[in-house]
Amino acid sequence: MQKATIQLETLSCPSCLQKIENAVKGLEGVEKDSVKVMFNSSKVKTTFDSQVISIEDVEKSIKKLGYPVIKSKVSAV
């Protein structure tokens, strides 16, 4: 398992938070309970199985919603 912190551009509304959270939770290989979207810091934190899904796939799902990803930091759990 790997832990990721994904920095997004500034989030402008609380409903954005919900959209991003639901999209990331819906990905296979992502630990559903680990998904946290921090509105004030515009970050997404999650734990995922790198054997099943890559950080690029997680980023892609967020970008597909229209939220630019600035950078991601991944570390082993």
N, CA, C, O and CB atoms as a CASP TS submission, in Angstrom:
PFRMAT TS
TARGET T0000
AUTHOR 0000-0000-0000
METHOD Language model
MODEL 1
PARENT N/A
ATOM      1  N   MET     1       0.849  -1.194   0.000  1.00  0.00           N
ATOM      2  CA  MET     1       0.000   0.000   0.000  1.00  0.00           C
ATOM      3  C   MET     1       0.881   1.239   0.000  1.00  0.00           C
ATOM      4  O   MET     1       1.982   1.252   0.551  1.00  0.00           O
ATOM      5  CB  MET     1      -0.959   0.008   1.226  1.00  0.00           C
ATOM      6  N   GLN     2       0.360   2.270  -0.633  1.00  0.00           N
ATOM      7  CA  GLN     2       1.068   3.537  -0.674  1.00  0.00           C
ATOM      8  C   GLN     2       0.147   4.663  -0.246  1.00  0.00           C
ATOM      9  O   GLN     2      -1.067   4.614  -0.444  1.00  0.00           O
ATOM     10  CB  GLN     2       1.625   3.802  -2.073  1.00  0.00           C
ATOM     11  N   LYS     3       0.760   5.678   0.347  1.00  0.00           N
ATOM     12  CA  LYS     3       0.009   6.840   0.798  1.00  0.00           C
ATOM     13  C   LYS     3       0.273   7.977  -0.176  1.00  0.00           C
ATOM     14  O   LYS     3       1.415   8.191  -0.581  1.00  0.00           O
ATOM     15  CB  LYS     3       0.398   7.242   2.257  1.00  0.00           C
ATOM     16  N   ALA     4      -0.760   8.701  -0.555  1.00  0.00           N
ATOM     17  CA  ALA     4      -0.570   9.817  -1.486  1.00  0.00           C
ATOM     18  C   ALA     4      -1.172  11.094  -0.933  1.00  0.00           C
ATOM     19  O   ALA     4      -2.232  11.086  -0.305  1.00  0.00           O
ATOM     20  CB  ALA     4      -1.189   9.493  -2.847  1.00  0.00           C
ATOM     21  N   THR     5      -0.468  12.196  -1.182  1.00  0.00           N
ATOM     22  CA  THR     5      -1.007  13.522  -0.912  1.00  0.00           C
ATOM     23  C   THR     5      -0.968  14.243  -2.252  1.00  0.00           C
ATOM     24  O   THR     5       0.095  14.427  -2.845  1.00  0.00           O
ATOM     25  CB  THR     5      -0.186  14.300   0.221  1.00  0.00           C
ATOM     26  N   ILE     6      -2.131  14.641  -2.712  1.00  0.00           N
ATOM     27  CA  ILE     6      -2.244  15.279  -4.024  1.00  0.00           C
ATOM     28  C   ILE     6      -2.632  16.738  -3.818  1.00  0.00           C
ATOM     29  O   ILE     6      -3.675  17.040  -3.238  1.00  0.00           O
ATOM     30  CB  ILE     6      -3.292  14.542  -4.929  1.00  0.00           C
ATOM     31  N   GLN     7      -1.779  17.638  -4.301  1.00  0.00           N
ATOM     32  CA  GLN     7      -2.040  19.074  -4.178  1.00  0.00           C
ATOM     33  C   GLN     7      -2.819  19.537  -5.402  1.00  0.00           C
ATOM     34  O   GLN     7      -2.389  19.336  -6.538  1.00  0.00           O
ATOM     35  CB  GLN     7      -0.711  19.883  -4.027  1.00  0.00           C
ATOM     36  N   LEU     8      -3.971  20.159  -5.157  1.00  0.00           N
ATOM     37  CA  LEU     8      -4.805  20.667  -6.246  1.00  0.00           C
ATOM     38  C   LEU     8      -4.743  22.188  -6.276  1.00  0.00           C
ATOM     39  O   LEU     8      -4.265  22.828  -5.340  1.00  0.00           O
ATOM     40  CB  LEU     8      -6.267  20.187  -6.091  1.00  0.00           C
ATOM     41  N   GLU     9      -5.241  22.752  -7.381  1.00  0.00           N
ATOM     42  CA  GLU     9      -5.404  24.199  -7.399  1.00  0.00           C
ATOM     43  C   GLU     9      -6.492  24.519  -6.390  1.00  0.00           C
ATOM     44  O   GLU     9      -7.250  23.630  -6.003  1.00  0.00           O
ATOM     45  CB  GLU     9      -5.762  24.741  -8.843  1.00  0.00           C
ATOM     46  N   THR    10      -6.584  25.759  -5.960  1.00  0.00           N
ATOM     47  CA  THR    10      -7.520  26.144  -4.909  1.00  0.00           C
ATOM     48  C   THR    10      -8.949  25.711  -5.221  1.00  0.00           C
ATOM     49  O   THR    10      -9.484  25.998  -6.292  1.00  0.00           O
ATOM     50  CB  THR    10      -7.475  27.642  -4.700  1.00  0.00           C
ATOM     51  N   LEU    11      -9.553  25.015  -4.263  1.00  0.00           N
ATOM     52  CA  LEU    11     -10.948  24.582  -4.415  1.00  0.00           C
ATOM     53  C   LEU    11     -11.844  25.761  -4.056  1.00  0.00           C
ATOM     54  O   LEU    11     -11.603  26.465  -3.075  1.00  0.00           O
ATOM     55  CB  LEU    11     -11.270  23.327  -3.510  1.00  0.00           C
ATOM     56  N   SER    12     -12.872  25.963  -4.858  1.00  0.00           N
ATOM     57  CA  SER    12     -13.698  27.152  -4.646  1.00  0.00           C
ATOM     58  C   SER    12     -15.054  26.882  -3.992  1.00  0.00           C
ATOM     59  O   SER    12     -15.710  27.812  -3.524  1.00  0.00           O
ATOM     60  CB  SER    12     -13.921  27.825  -5.949  1.00  0.00           C
ATOM     61  N   CYS    13     -15.476  25.618  -3.958  1.00  0.00           N
ATOM     62  CA  CYS    13     -16.779  25.363  -3.345  1.00  0.00           C
ATOM     63  C   CYS    13     -16.809  24.002  -2.658  1.00  0.00           C
ATOM     64  O   CYS    13     -16.152  23.061  -3.104  1.00  0.00           O
ATOM     65  CB  CYS    13     -17.887  25.443  -4.398  1.00  0.00           C
ATOM     66  N   PRO    14     -17.568  23.902  -1.578  1.00  0.00           N
ATOM     67  CA  PRO    14     -17.651  22.623  -0.850  1.00  0.00           C
ATOM     68  C   PRO    14     -18.190  21.467  -1.692  1.00  0.00           C
ATOM     69  O   PRO    14     -17.883  20.309  -1.409  1.00  0.00           O
ATOM     70  CB  PRO    14     -18.526  22.791   0.364  1.00  0.00           C
ATOM     71  N   SER    15     -18.981  21.756  -2.713  1.00  0.00           N
ATOM     72  CA  SER    15     -19.502  20.657  -3.536  1.00  0.00           C
ATOM     73  C   SER    15     -18.399  20.045  -4.397  1.00  0.00           C
ATOM     74  O   SER    15     -18.491  18.885  -4.801  1.00  0.00           O
ATOM     75  CB  SER    15     -20.653  21.154  -4.431  1.00  0.00           C
ATOM     76  N   CYS    16     -17.343  20.839  -4.679  1.00  0.00           N
ATOM     77  CA  CYS    16     -16.176  20.304  -5.404  1.00  0.00           C
ATOM     78  C   CYS    16     -15.568  19.179  -4.587  1.00  0.00           C
ATOM     79  O   CYS    16     -15.213  18.123  -5.110  1.00  0.00           O
ATOM     80  CB  CYS    16     -15.110  21.420  -5.682  1.00  0.00           C
ATOM     81  N   LEU    17     -15.461  19.430  -3.309  1.00  0.00           N
ATOM     82  CA  LEU    17     -14.901  18.479  -2.357  1.00  0.00           C
ATOM     83  C   LEU    17     -15.643  17.148  -2.449  1.00  0.00           C
ATOM     84  O   LEU    17     -15.018  16.090  -2.511  1.00  0.00           O
ATOM     85  CB  LEU    17     -14.970  19.040  -0.922  1.00  0.00           C
ATOM     86  N   GLN    18     -16.946  17.200  -2.456  1.00  0.00           N
ATOM     87  CA  GLN    18     -17.780  16.006  -2.521  1.00  0.00           C
ATOM     88  C   GLN    18     -17.561  15.250  -3.829  1.00  0.00           C
ATOM     89  O   GLN    18     -17.454  14.024  -3.836  1.00  0.00           O
ATOM     90  CB  GLN    18     -19.254  16.380  -2.370  1.00  0.00           C
ATOM     91  N   LYS    19     -17.496  15.990  -4.930  1.00  0.00           N
ATOM     92  CA  LYS    19     -17.299  15.389  -6.252  1.00  0.00           C
ATOM     93  C   LYS    19     -15.969  14.641  -6.319  1.00  0.00           C
ATOM     94  O   LYS    19     -15.908  13.505  -6.790  1.00  0.00           O
ATOM     95  CB  LYS    19     -17.354  16.468  -7.347  1.00  0.00           C
ATOM     96  N   ILE    20     -14.909  15.288  -5.844  1.00  0.00           N
ATOM     97  CA  ILE    20     -13.572  14.689  -5.874  1.00  0.00           C
ATOM     98  C   ILE    20     -13.530  13.457  -4.976  1.00  0.00           C
ATOM     99  O   ILE    20     -13.019  12.407  -5.365  1.00  0.00           O
ATOM    100  CB  ILE    20     -12.500  15.716  -5.430  1.00  0.00           C
ATOM    101  N   GLU    21     -14.075  13.603  -3.773  1.00  0.00           N
ATOM    102  CA  GLU    21     -14.083  12.485  -2.821  1.00  0.00           C
ATOM    103  C   GLU    21     -14.795  11.266  -3.407  1.00  0.00           C
ATOM    104  O   GLU    21     -14.284  10.149  -3.322  1.00  0.00           O
ATOM    105  CB  GLU    21     -14.762  12.908  -1.506  1.00  0.00           C
ATOM    106  N   ASN    22     -15.963  11.473  -3.996  1.00  0.00           N
ATOM    107  CA  ASN    22     -16.726  10.361  -4.578  1.00  0.00           C
ATOM    108  C   ASN    22     -15.982   9.718  -5.742  1.00  0.00           C
ATOM    109  O   ASN    22     -15.996   8.496  -5.889  1.00  0.00           O
ATOM    110  CB  ASN    22     -18.098  10.846  -5.047  1.00  0.00           C
ATOM    111  N   ALA    23     -15.333  10.536  -6.569  1.00  0.00           N
ATOM    112  CA  ALA    23     -14.608  10.002  -7.730  1.00  0.00           C
ATOM    113  C   ALA    23     -13.434   9.139  -7.282  1.00  0.00           C
ATOM    114  O   ALA    23     -13.225   8.049  -7.815  1.00  0.00           O
ATOM    115  CB  ALA    23     -14.107  11.149  -8.633  1.00  0.00           C
ATOM    116  N   VAL    24     -12.666   9.622  -6.303  1.00  0.00           N
ATOM    117  CA  VAL    24     -11.495   8.870  -5.841  1.00  0.00           C
ATOM    118  C   VAL    24     -11.927   7.606  -5.102  1.00  0.00           C
ATOM    119  O   VAL    24     -11.311   6.552  -5.262  1.00  0.00           O
ATOM    120  CB  VAL    24     -10.611   9.748  -4.926  1.00  0.00           C
ATOM    121  N   LYS    25     -12.980   7.706  -4.295  1.00  0.00           N
ATOM    122  CA  LYS    25     -13.486   6.523  -3.574  1.00  0.00           C
ATOM    123  C   LYS    25     -13.984   5.452  -4.536  1.00  0.00           C
ATOM    124  O   LYS    25     -13.969   4.265  -4.209  1.00  0.00           O
ATOM    125  CB  LYS    25     -14.618   6.924  -2.618  1.00  0.00           C
ATOM    126  N   GLY    26     -14.419   5.864  -5.711  1.00  0.00           N
ATOM    127  CA  GLY    26     -14.959   4.925  -6.693  1.00  0.00           C
ATOM    128  C   GLY    26     -13.902   4.166  -7.477  1.00  0.00           C
ATOM    129  O   GLY    26     -14.232   3.267  -8.251  1.00  0.00           O
ATOM    130  N   LEU    27     -12.636   4.516  -7.288  1.00  0.00           N
ATOM    131  CA  LEU    27     -11.566   3.860  -8.042  1.00  0.00           C
ATOM    132  C   LEU    27     -11.173   2.536  -7.398  1.00  0.00           C
ATOM    133  O   LEU    27     -11.077   2.429  -6.175  1.00  0.00           O
ATOM    134  CB  LEU    27     -10.343   4.778  -8.143  1.00  0.00           C
ATOM    135  N   GLU    28     -10.949   1.533  -8.239  1.00  0.00           N
ATOM    136  CA  GLU    28     -10.529   0.235  -7.722  1.00  0.00           C
ATOM    137  C   GLU    28      -9.082   0.329  -7.262  1.00  0.00           C
ATOM    138  O   GLU    28      -8.236   0.868  -7.975  1.00  0.00           O
ATOM    139  CB  GLU    28     -10.695  -0.876  -8.794  1.00  0.00           C
ATOM    140  N   GLY    29      -8.797  -0.189  -6.082  1.00  0.00           N
ATOM    141  CA  GLY    29      -7.441  -0.144  -5.550  1.00  0.00           C
ATOM    142  C   GLY    29      -7.237   0.970  -4.534  1.00  0.00           C
ATOM    143  O   GLY    29      -6.206   1.030  -3.863  1.00  0.00           O
ATOM    144  N   VAL    30      -8.228   1.852  -4.426  1.00  0.00           N
ATOM    145  CA  VAL    30      -8.151   2.939  -3.445  1.00  0.00           C
ATOM    146  C   VAL    30      -8.873   2.503  -2.185  1.00  0.00           C
ATOM    147  O   VAL    30      -9.991   1.992  -2.251  1.00  0.00           O
ATOM    148  CB  VAL    30      -8.763   4.260  -4.008  1.00  0.00           C
ATOM    149  N   GLU    31      -8.240   2.703  -1.037  1.00  0.00           N
ATOM    150  CA  GLU    31      -8.863   2.372   0.239  1.00  0.00           C
ATOM    151  C   GLU    31      -9.933   3.434   0.534  1.00  0.00           C
ATOM    152  O   GLU    31      -9.612   4.581   0.844  1.00  0.00           O
ATOM    153  CB  GLU    31      -7.793   2.299   1.397  1.00  0.00           C
ATOM    154  N   LYS    32     -11.194   3.038   0.434  1.00  0.00           N
ATOM    155  CA  LYS    32     -12.317   3.988   0.534  1.00  0.00           C
ATOM    156  C   LYS    32     -12.271   4.854   1.805  1.00  0.00           C
ATOM    157  O   LYS    32     -12.486   6.065   1.746  1.00  0.00           O
ATOM    158  CB  LYS    32     -13.634   3.225   0.494  1.00  0.00           C
ATOM    159  N   ASP    33     -11.991   4.227   2.939  1.00  0.00           N
ATOM    160  CA  ASP    33     -12.005   4.958   4.208  1.00  0.00           C
ATOM    161  C   ASP    33     -10.845   5.930   4.354  1.00  0.00           C
ATOM    162  O   ASP    33     -10.853   6.779   5.245  1.00  0.00           O
ATOM    163  CB  ASP    33     -11.983   3.989   5.352  1.00  0.00           C
ATOM    164  N   SER    34      -9.849   5.811   3.485  1.00  0.00           N
ATOM    165  CA  SER    34      -8.658   6.652   3.625  1.00  0.00           C
ATOM    166  C   SER    34      -8.774   7.968   2.851  1.00  0.00           C
ATOM    167  O   SER    34      -7.937   8.858   3.005  1.00  0.00           O
ATOM    168  CB  SER    34      -7.433   5.890   3.152  1.00  0.00           C
ATOM    169  N   VAL    35      -9.813   8.089   2.020  1.00  0.00           N
ATOM    170  CA  VAL    35      -9.927   9.283   1.164  1.00  0.00           C
ATOM    171  C   VAL    35     -10.385  10.492   1.977  1.00  0.00           C
ATOM    172  O   VAL    35     -11.461  10.494   2.576  1.00  0.00           O
ATOM    173  CB  VAL    35     -10.912   9.025  -0.001  1.00  0.00           C
ATOM    174  N   LYS    36      -9.528  11.523   1.979  1.00  0.00           N
ATOM    175  CA  LYS    36      -9.876  12.762   2.671  1.00  0.00           C
ATOM    176  C   LYS    36      -9.548  13.926   1.755  1.00  0.00           C
ATOM    177  O   LYS    36      -8.424  14.046   1.268  1.00  0.00           O
ATOM    178  CB  LYS    36      -9.120  12.890   4.033  1.00  0.00           C
ATOM    179  N   VAL    37     -10.531  14.781   1.523  1.00  0.00           N
ATOM    180  CA  VAL    37     -10.297  15.985   0.725  1.00  0.00           C
ATOM    181  C   VAL    37     -10.311  17.157   1.689  1.00  0.00           C
ATOM    182  O   VAL    37     -11.313  17.413   2.358  1.00  0.00           O
ATOM    183  CB  VAL    37     -11.377  16.161  -0.419  1.00  0.00           C
ATOM    184  N   MET    38      -9.184  17.872   1.757  1.00  0.00           N
ATOM    185  CA  MET    38      -9.105  19.022   2.651  1.00  0.00           C
ATOM    186  C   MET    38      -9.396  20.280   1.858  1.00  0.00           C
ATOM    187  O   MET    38      -8.608  20.698   1.010  1.00  0.00           O
ATOM    188  CB  MET    38      -7.715  19.111   3.335  1.00  0.00           C
ATOM    189  N   PHE    39     -10.536  20.871   2.147  1.00  0.00           N
ATOM    190  CA  PHE    39     -11.004  22.032   1.399  1.00  0.00           C
ATOM    191  C   PHE    39     -10.064  23.224   1.555  1.00  0.00           C
ATOM    192  O   PHE    39      -9.681  23.844   0.563  1.00  0.00           O
ATOM    193  CB  PHE    39     -12.403  22.414   1.851  1.00  0.00           C
ATOM    194  N   ASN    40      -9.693  23.547   2.784  1.00  0.00           N
ATOM    195  CA  ASN    40      -8.883  24.750   3.039  1.00  0.00           C
ATOM    196  C   ASN    40      -7.488  24.686   2.430  1.00  0.00           C
ATOM    197  O   ASN    40      -6.962  25.702   1.977  1.00  0.00           O
ATOM    198  CB  ASN    40      -8.761  24.973   4.519  1.00  0.00           C
ATOM    199  N   SER    41      -6.883  23.491   2.417  1.00  0.00           N
ATOM    200  CA  SER    41      -5.536  23.383   1.847  1.00  0.00           C
ATOM    201  C   SER    41      -5.552  22.837   0.417  1.00  0.00           C
ATOM    202  O   SER    41      -4.501  22.703  -0.210  1.00  0.00           O
ATOM    203  CB  SER    41      -4.671  22.488   2.725  1.00  0.00           C
ATOM    204  N   SER    42      -6.737  22.526  -0.095  1.00  0.00           N
ATOM    205  CA  SER    42      -6.904  21.994  -1.455  1.00  0.00           C
ATOM    206  C   SER    42      -6.035  20.759  -1.694  1.00  0.00           C
ATOM    207  O   SER    42      -5.331  20.662  -2.699  1.00  0.00           O
ATOM    208  CB  SER    42      -6.563  23.071  -2.487  1.00  0.00           C
ATOM    209  N   LYS    43      -6.099  19.821  -0.751  1.00  0.00           N
ATOM    210  CA  LYS    43      -5.330  18.585  -0.871  1.00  0.00           C
ATOM    211  C   LYS    43      -6.242  17.374  -0.783  1.00  0.00           C
ATOM    212  O   LYS    43      -7.296  17.407  -0.148  1.00  0.00           O
ATOM    213  CB  LYS    43      -4.251  18.514   0.213  1.00  0.00           C
ATOM    214  N   VAL    44      -5.811  16.311  -1.435  1.00  0.00           N
ATOM    215  CA  VAL    44      -6.498  15.026  -1.340  1.00  0.00           C
ATOM    216  C   VAL    44      -5.497  14.055  -0.745  1.00  0.00           C
ATOM    217  O   VAL    44      -4.381  13.921  -1.246  1.00  0.00           O
ATOM    218  CB  VAL    44      -7.038  14.528  -2.746  1.00  0.00           C
ATOM    219  N   LYS    45      -5.898  13.374   0.329  1.00  0.00           N
ATOM    220  CA  LYS    45      -5.035  12.345   0.920  1.00  0.00           C
ATOM    221  C   LYS    45      -5.746  11.012   0.780  1.00  0.00           C
ATOM    222  O   LYS    45      -6.953  10.906   1.001  1.00  0.00           O
ATOM    223  CB  LYS    45      -4.703  12.656   2.429  1.00  0.00           C
ATOM    224  N   THR    46      -4.984  10.005   0.413  1.00  0.00           N
ATOM    225  CA  THR    46      -5.566   8.674   0.272  1.00  0.00           C
ATOM    226  C   THR    46      -4.490   7.605   0.363  1.00  0.00           C
ATOM    227  O   THR    46      -3.298   7.886   0.240  1.00  0.00           O
ATOM    228  CB  THR    46      -6.320   8.554  -1.053  1.00  0.00           C
ATOM    229  N   THR    47      -4.931   6.383   0.580  1.00  0.00           N
ATOM    230  CA  THR    47      -4.051   5.225   0.562  1.00  0.00           C
ATOM    231  C   THR    47      -4.538   4.333  -0.577  1.00  0.00           C
ATOM    232  O   THR    47      -5.737   4.106  -0.736  1.00  0.00           O
ATOM    233  CB  THR    47      -4.046   4.460   1.955  1.00  0.00           C
ATOM    234  N   PHE    48      -3.586   3.831  -1.368  1.00  0.00           N
ATOM    235  CA  PHE    48      -3.989   3.002  -2.509  1.00  0.00           C
ATOM    236  C   PHE    48      -3.017   1.852  -2.698  1.00  0.00           C
ATOM    237  O   PHE    48      -1.880   1.887  -2.227  1.00  0.00           O
ATOM    238  CB  PHE    48      -4.069   3.844  -3.795  1.00  0.00           C
ATOM    239  N   ASP    49      -3.495   0.826  -3.405  1.00  0.00           N
ATOM    240  CA  ASP    49      -2.686  -0.351  -3.695  1.00  0.00           C
ATOM    241  C   ASP    49      -2.023  -0.148  -5.057  1.00  0.00           C
ATOM    242  O   ASP    49      -2.689  -0.180  -6.092  1.00  0.00           O
ATOM    243  CB  ASP    49      -3.553  -1.659  -3.674  1.00  0.00           C
ATOM    244  N   SER    50      -0.713   0.059  -5.045  1.00  0.00           N
ATOM    245  CA  SER    50       0.002   0.363  -6.287  1.00  0.00           C
ATOM    246  C   SER    50       0.058  -0.833  -7.251  1.00  0.00           C
ATOM    247  O   SER    50       0.438  -0.677  -8.411  1.00  0.00           O
ATOM    248  CB  SER    50       1.414   0.822  -5.963  1.00  0.00           C
ATOM    249  N   GLN    51      -0.319  -2.015  -6.772  1.00  0.00           N
ATOM    250  CA  GLN    51      -0.409  -3.184  -7.655  1.00  0.00           C
ATOM    251  C   GLN    51      -1.666  -3.113  -8.517  1.00  0.00           C
ATOM    252  O   GLN    51      -1.736  -3.717  -9.587  1.00  0.00           O
ATOM    253  CB  GLN    51      -0.404  -4.488  -6.829  1.00  0.00           C
ATOM    254  N   VAL    52      -2.666  -2.360  -8.029  1.00  0.00           N
ATOM    255  CA  VAL    52      -3.968  -2.300  -8.695  1.00  0.00           C
ATOM    256  C   VAL    52      -4.145  -0.990  -9.481  1.00  0.00           C
ATOM    257  O   VAL    52      -4.699  -0.988 -10.581  1.00  0.00           O
ATOM    258  CB  VAL    52      -5.093  -2.446  -7.660  1.00  0.00           C
ATOM    259  N   ILE    53      -3.666   0.119  -8.902  1.00  0.00           N
ATOM    260  CA  ILE    53      -3.881   1.429  -9.518  1.00  0.00           C
ATOM    261  C   ILE    53      -2.639   2.298  -9.302  1.00  0.00           C
ATOM    262  O   ILE    53      -1.955   2.179  -8.285  1.00  0.00           O
ATOM    263  CB  ILE    53      -5.151   2.121  -8.928  1.00  0.00           C
ATOM    264  N   SER    54      -2.360   3.169 -10.267  1.00  0.00           N
ATOM    265  CA  SER    54      -1.191   4.049 -10.138  1.00  0.00           C
ATOM    266  C   SER    54      -1.637   5.438  -9.681  1.00  0.00           C
ATOM    267  O   SER    54      -2.813   5.788  -9.780  1.00  0.00           O
ATOM    268  CB  SER    54      -0.415   4.143 -11.486  1.00  0.00           C
ATOM    269  N   ILE    55      -0.690   6.214  -9.186  1.00  0.00           N
ATOM    270  CA  ILE    55      -1.003   7.584  -8.771  1.00  0.00           C
ATOM    271  C   ILE    55      -1.469   8.394  -9.987  1.00  0.00           C
ATOM    272  O   ILE    55      -2.293   9.298  -9.853  1.00  0.00           O
ATOM    273  CB  ILE    55       0.237   8.258  -8.102  1.00  0.00           C
ATOM    274  N   GLU    56      -0.940   8.068 -11.167  1.00  0.00           N
ATOM    275  CA  GLU    56      -1.361   8.770 -12.396  1.00  0.00           C
ATOM    276  C   GLU    56      -2.846   8.549 -12.672  1.00  0.00           C
ATOM    277  O   GLU    56      -3.543   9.458 -13.122  1.00  0.00           O
ATOM    278  CB  GLU    56      -0.526   8.292 -13.607  1.00  0.00           C
ATOM    279  N   ASP    57      -3.327   7.325 -12.397  1.00  0.00           N
ATOM    280  CA  ASP    57      -4.749   7.029 -12.606  1.00  0.00           C
ATOM    281  C   ASP    57      -5.626   7.812 -11.632  1.00  0.00           C
ATOM    282  O   ASP    57      -6.707   8.280 -11.990  1.00  0.00           O
ATOM    283  CB  ASP    57      -5.011   5.523 -12.452  1.00  0.00           C
ATOM    284  N   VAL    58      -5.143   7.947 -10.392  1.00  0.00           N
ATOM    285  CA  VAL    58      -5.893   8.724  -9.393  1.00  0.00           C
ATOM    286  C   VAL    58      -5.933  10.185  -9.835  1.00  0.00           C
ATOM    287  O   VAL    58      -6.985  10.823  -9.790  1.00  0.00           O
ATOM    288  CB  VAL    58      -5.245   8.593  -7.966  1.00  0.00           C
ATOM    289  N   GLU    59      -4.784  10.713 -10.264  1.00  0.00           N
ATOM    290  CA  GLU    59      -4.710  12.099 -10.742  1.00  0.00           C
ATOM    291  C   GLU    59      -5.632  12.308 -11.938  1.00  0.00           C
ATOM    292  O   GLU    59      -6.333  13.316 -12.029  1.00  0.00           O
ATOM    293  CB  GLU    59      -3.261  12.464 -11.120  1.00  0.00           C
ATOM    294  N   LYS    60      -5.621  11.335 -12.858  1.00  0.00           N
ATOM    295  CA  LYS    60      -6.435  11.429 -14.067  1.00  0.00           C
ATOM    296  C   LYS    60      -7.918  11.552 -13.728  1.00  0.00           C
ATOM    297  O   LYS    60      -8.642  12.323 -14.358  1.00  0.00           O
ATOM    298  CB  LYS    60      -6.201  10.211 -14.960  1.00  0.00           C
ATOM    299  N   SER    61      -8.369  10.788 -12.728  1.00  0.00           N
ATOM    300  CA  SER    61      -9.786  10.832 -12.359  1.00  0.00           C
ATOM    301  C   SER    61     -10.164  12.205 -11.789  1.00  0.00           C
ATOM    302  O   SER    61     -11.289  12.671 -11.972  1.00  0.00           O
ATOM    303  CB  SER    61     -10.106   9.724 -11.332  1.00  0.00           C
ATOM    304  N   ILE    62      -9.215  12.849 -11.096  1.00  0.00           N
ATOM    305  CA  ILE    62      -9.469  14.185 -10.547  1.00  0.00           C
ATOM    306  C   ILE    62      -9.451  15.223 -11.676  1.00  0.00           C
ATOM    307  O   ILE    62     -10.295  16.117 -11.728  1.00  0.00           O
ATOM    308  CB  ILE    62      -8.412  14.545  -9.458  1.00  0.00           C
ATOM    309  N   LYS    63      -8.471  15.084 -12.577  1.00  0.00           N
ATOM    310  CA  LYS    63      -8.357  16.020 -13.712  1.00  0.00           C
ATOM    311  C   LYS    63      -9.584  15.941 -14.619  1.00  0.00           C
ATOM    312  O   LYS    63     -10.029  16.944 -15.177  1.00  0.00           O
ATOM    313  CB  LYS    63      -7.082  15.722 -14.530  1.00  0.00           C
ATOM    314  N   LYS    64     -10.127  14.712 -14.753  1.00  0.00           N
ATOM    315  CA  LYS    64     -11.299  14.499 -15.603  1.00  0.00           C
ATOM    316  C   LYS    64     -12.506  15.306 -15.108  1.00  0.00           C
ATOM    317  O   LYS    64     -13.378  15.687 -15.889  1.00  0.00           O
ATOM    318  CB  LYS    64     -11.651  13.006 -15.650  1.00  0.00           C
ATOM    319  N   LEU    65     -12.535  15.558 -13.789  1.00  0.00           N
ATOM    320  CA  LEU    65     -13.615  16.363 -13.206  1.00  0.00           C
ATOM    321  C   LEU    65     -13.392  17.859 -13.429  1.00  0.00           C
ATOM    322  O   LEU    65     -14.283  18.674 -13.189  1.00  0.00           O
ATOM    323  CB  LEU    65     -13.735  16.075 -11.708  1.00  0.00           C
ATOM    324  N   GLY    66     -12.190  18.208 -13.892  1.00  0.00           N
ATOM    325  CA  GLY    66     -11.885  19.608 -14.165  1.00  0.00           C
ATOM    326  C   GLY    66     -11.078  20.306 -13.085  1.00  0.00           C
ATOM    327  O   GLY    66     -11.041  21.535 -13.031  1.00  0.00           O
ATOM    328  N   TYR    67     -10.423  19.522 -12.215  1.00  0.00           N
ATOM    329  CA  TYR    67      -9.609  20.115 -11.147  1.00  0.00           C
ATOM    330  C   TYR    67      -8.138  19.839 -11.426  1.00  0.00           C
ATOM    331  O   TYR    67      -7.700  18.690 -11.366  1.00  0.00           O
ATOM    332  CB  TYR    67     -10.018  19.553  -9.749  1.00  0.00           C
ATOM    333  N   PRO    68      -7.372  20.885 -11.732  1.00  0.00           N
ATOM    334  CA  PRO    68      -5.945  20.688 -12.050  1.00  0.00           C
ATOM    335  C   PRO    68      -5.150  20.177 -10.848  1.00  0.00           C
ATOM    336  O   PRO    68      -5.316  20.662  -9.729  1.00  0.00           O
ATOM    337  CB  PRO    68      -5.331  22.000 -12.547  1.00  0.00           C
ATOM    338  N   VAL    69      -4.297  19.203 -11.095  1.00  0.00           N
ATOM    339  CA  VAL    69      -3.418  18.658 -10.061  1.00  0.00           C
ATOM    340  C   VAL    69      -2.080  19.385 -10.186  1.00  0.00           C
ATOM    341  O   VAL    69      -1.489  19.422 -11.266  1.00  0.00           O
ATOM    342  CB  VAL    69      -3.244  17.085 -10.203  1.00  0.00           C
ATOM    343  N   ILE    70      -1.607  19.958  -9.088  1.00  0.00           N
ATOM    344  CA  ILE    70      -0.327  20.658  -9.108  1.00  0.00           C
ATOM    345  C   ILE    70       0.820  19.676  -8.916  1.00  0.00           C
ATOM    346  O   ILE    70       1.774  19.668  -9.693  1.00  0.00           O
ATOM    347  CB  ILE    70      -0.287  21.744  -8.024  1.00  0.00           C
ATOM    348  N   LYS    71       0.725  18.853  -7.883  1.00  0.00           N
ATOM    349  CA  LYS    71       1.766  17.844  -7.652  1.00  0.00           C
ATOM    350  C   LYS    71       1.243  16.757  -6.739  1.00  0.00           C
ATOM    351  O   LYS    71       0.249  16.942  -6.037  1.00  0.00           O
ATOM    352  CB  LYS    71       3.030  18.482  -7.048  1.00  0.00           C
ATOM    353  N   SER    72       1.922  15.619  -6.752  1.00  0.00           N
ATOM    354  CA  SER    72       1.561  14.505  -5.874  1.00  0.00           C
ATOM    355  C   SER    72       2.796  14.016  -5.153  1.00  0.00           C
ATOM    356  O   SER    72       3.902  14.016  -5.694  1.00  0.00           O
ATOM    357  CB  SER    72       0.907  13.354  -6.670  1.00  0.00           C
ATOM    358  N   LYS    73       2.580  13.598  -3.914  1.00  0.00           N
ATOM    359  CA  LYS    73       3.673  13.028  -3.129  1.00  0.00           C
ATOM    360  C   LYS    73       3.211  11.640  -2.695  1.00  0.00           C
ATOM    361  O   LYS    73       2.151  11.494  -2.086  1.00  0.00           O
ATOM    362  CB  LYS    73       4.053  13.943  -1.881  1.00  0.00           C
ATOM    363  N   VAL    74       4.005  10.631  -3.010  1.00  0.00           N
ATOM    364  CA  VAL    74       3.629   9.248  -2.682  1.00  0.00           C
ATOM    365  C   VAL    74       4.704   8.656  -1.771  1.00  0.00           C
ATOM    366  O   VAL    74       5.900   8.832  -2.006  1.00  0.00           O
ATOM    367  CB  VAL    74       3.456   8.377  -3.984  1.00  0.00           C
ATOM    368  N   SER    75       4.264   7.958  -0.737  1.00  0.00           N
ATOM    369  CA  SER    75       5.205   7.283   0.154  1.00  0.00           C
ATOM    370  C   SER    75       4.656   5.914   0.543  1.00  0.00           C
ATOM    371  O   SER    75       3.448   5.682   0.493  1.00  0.00           O
ATOM    372  CB  SER    75       5.478   8.138   1.417  1.00  0.00           C
ATOM    373  N   ALA    76       5.535   5.033   0.921  1.00  0.00           N
ATOM    374  CA  ALA    76       5.112   3.695   1.353  1.00  0.00           C
ATOM    375  C   ALA    76       4.451   3.792   2.722  1.00  0.00           C
ATOM    376  O   ALA    76       4.809   4.634   3.546  1.00  0.00           O
ATOM    377  CB  ALA    76       6.322   2.711   1.397  1.00  0.00           C
ATOM    378  N   VAL    77       3.482   2.914   2.945  1.00  0.00           N
ATOM    379  CA  VAL    77       2.771   2.927   4.237  1.00  0.00           C
ATOM    380  C   VAL    77       3.556   2.106   5.231  1.00  0.00           C
ATOM    381  O   VAL    77       3.146   1.977   6.384  1.00  0.00           O
ATOM    382  CB  VAL    77       1.319   2.376   4.099  1.00  0.00           C
TER
END
